[in-house]
Amino acid sequence: MQISISQCHFLHLIVKISNIKKILEIGTFTGYSALSMALAFDDGFITCLDKNEKTTEVASNFFKKAKVDKKINLIVGKATESLTNLINENKIFDLIFIDADKENYINYYEQALDLIEKNGLIIVDNVLWHGEVADINNQEKLTTIIREFNSYINKDKRTENLIIPVGDGLTVCRKL
């Protein structure tokens, strides 16, 4: 359930070279991706959303050990509700990383568009789904959901996007 080492390096590099300061992560699990991004800047801030209190506590402990806990705000709860709250608070981010329940990927993407600046990045994990999305005969629920999400993003004229075959696949979208 964690991103790969190569994906961590990619996120770290993107944060560094893009001068990103405000990050939103949807789906934190034990904090590996957030930690990688937090280590990429001195004066940035990450808001992390996750529904699981136990894994959020594990993430919090890792952030403290790495001395990046002051750069990270952990919010436990249903992500769609937390995103609505952030929208209502007029929060804006430079980068949004989505790696949560696949059934809500389109919802998260739509809400992310309200939270991202023009030219901001939305990065989505698991878009290759272990190569299963390329197998048209595979009609398993999650495979179909990811395939439909990829098609949805590809047709969206509000962003330009690219699937990068790193780890389990990352879609990188730039808001136009």
Phi, psi and omega in degrees: 000003178256158176287163181282165177300319180296325176292323176298315178298319179298310180299317179302313180295316180301315180298316182295310187281342183262003180056040180283135182238334183236114184240142171240129177244125178254105184099095187259328184053241182262007169095007185301311182291318179297319179298316179300318180287321180297327179286351183273348180223158178265326189237027178261181182213139180240132171255123183247131178247131174204151182267348187261115182295322183293314180289331176294324177294320176299314178301315180303318179295320177296319180297321178294315179299324181275358179060038175241008184298335179286344180266358190230131174249119180262127177241119180261128179157181179293126187299320181298323178288317178298320178295319177300318178298317179296322177296315180296333178274003180059035177286144179226139182235158176273327182218137174234126179250122182251120177206068184228204181300127188294332180300335182255011183305315180295318177299315180297318179298314180298316178292325179299324180298332177278350185247002185246144177285160172302137185073000176289163184251137168243121180243130185237131181267163173070024185283349174263342175047056178057028180083355184294331182296338180279345181270098183300334179284344179278110181246024177298150188307304184292326176298315179296319179298314180294318178301315179294322177298314180301318179295319179301311180297317183299330181270350185285122182272359180276347179223160165251145188214163181207135173269127179250124183280062176249132183061232179267019177095128176239132169263128176249121180244137172249125180288130180274000000 
